[in-house]
């Protein structure tokens, strides 16, 4: 009897060892100790750190690193046109009117987006006391508005680390969290107060909870030391997943629950494991999701208010901004794109982790849909997560570069699974994926060096807006990171040293993320934000009686940073009415329109002088 048990246990261990990303027990030093060395690991501070529980250490490490990437200089620059300031003005109006239920923009209700993004921004405005009674906003406005979005991004990194660590192993979990935090589209949108950030981070957090509930053996009760099923633990993770999906629904609309639902449905069809439905606490989940998401939507559907185009909430939100956006195309600046559209963008969005994508395909290629091992099932689920997200947005008639954002977290996890496999197996049996990866690295790096605007286009609206190539030139730093990193990666392969390969890759990913977040994004913000233009206006005007107008503009920042006090000039009659004001006047104008506007002013006996030219898109003009 004992021999039969030992034989069965050995068979199960062999099956587990065949699964992707699974390790026996690390013999010898782990990846961190190998890279840092034993001397560093003996330092007092490091030893106190190592005294913490291992799982807590892993989650703390990746979340603290993510905070290091996302938070510095987060509020040191203005909100970007047009999305941050558009939602920001709705949030400012919520606080000013003390109406957090019915979103309002300028002079009408705003029904295009759900409320969660504006609630987060309004919370930041309230916490920082940004609305001081004047048109000028407080100096900590941007800090307060962006911090909740960075916090959600950090939370998702921590939960991804936890889920991958529990389902596969700690090393894979650490790499997954690190890869997610250093993927350009992820860390750039972590710094943006827009709807896509809470949508993707909350959905990723929910799917990470799903992985723990479904694939972590201890949570499911399969390997519980005392022999009892840990149903309460499983129920907690299932309910937490549903709660995140409910919040994601308040962040982006129907996709908040429809996309996770599609991912789970495809997974069930592929594995044919319909018993998941019995384990999923579906009744608890549907009730919890509905309690979170339905009240606000139901209130707005029953509301008879109209937006600036006389559309009700139901038509504007569900018909126009959901079904027409998916089927016909709405506001898209890149119409008619094929599924290949997002392949290019994912190359930039995942740099330098794009180098691990050939290896990730190797991991995917070895998966068996009906394999009962939970680690194989976990890897298959992550694959379905990436594929379903990709094809959902690839089939949409409306395409923006950032629509590939939901694909980034699962690709980061797949990259981590291959990195873990590569560390365990070494370079000898992985020549083709490693060489292809280096080639992918070189190709994407060359494109980013030739046109750094690819990074900014990942999350802006108008891709034709001029890039400040004279004022901001990252090519020297890019050259050091790309050429130096690429050469060291190639040498690591030639010398067949996995330690050098892993260390170089980690340094390249960290340095690129830090430079782009701390320096490049900050330098570019002056040219995509109107904050400094309005700071100059408030500083230079003689009194609040000197009005400011926006000359044929629709970039939203002029409304937010004037607290909706700006005069909108969109026809000759409005311009004539504005010029009738006695005394000094101020105008914000696009540089391309300045000369034409100046000629009109001179014909009416007025002179125009550029008072601020710090932005490469707009001028602040004083009119005498």
Protein Blocks (a to p, Z undefined) as FASTA:
>chain_A
ZZmmmmmmmmmmmmmmmpghiafbdehjdfklmmnopklmmpmklmmmmmpcfklmmmmm
mmmmmmmmmmgoklmpccddfklmmmmmmmmmmmmnopakbgcehjaccfkbcfklmmmm
mmmmmmnomagoiabdcfklmmmmmmmmmmmmmmmmmmmmmmmmmmmmmklmmmmmmmmm
mgmklmmmmmpccfklmmmmmmmmmmmmmmmmmmmmklnommgfnlpacfklmmmmmmmm
mmmmmmmmmmnojmlmmmmmmmmmmmmmmnopaklmmmnommmmmmmmmmmmmmmmmmmm
mpccdcfkopafklmmmmmmmmmmmmnoghiabghiafklmmmmmmmmmpcklmmmmmmm
mmmmmpcfklmbfklmmmmmmmmmmmmmmmmmmmpmbdcfklmmmmmmmmmmmmmmmmmm
mmmnommlmmmmmmmmmmmmmmmmmmmmmmmmlmmmmmpmblmbccdfklpccklmmmmm
mmmmmmmmmmmmmnopaklmmmmmmmmmmmmmmmmmmmmmmmmmmmmccklmmmmmmmmp
mbfklccddehiaehmmmmmnnopaccdfbfklmmmmmmpgcjddddddfklmmmmmmmm
mmnopacddfbfkbfkbccdddZZ
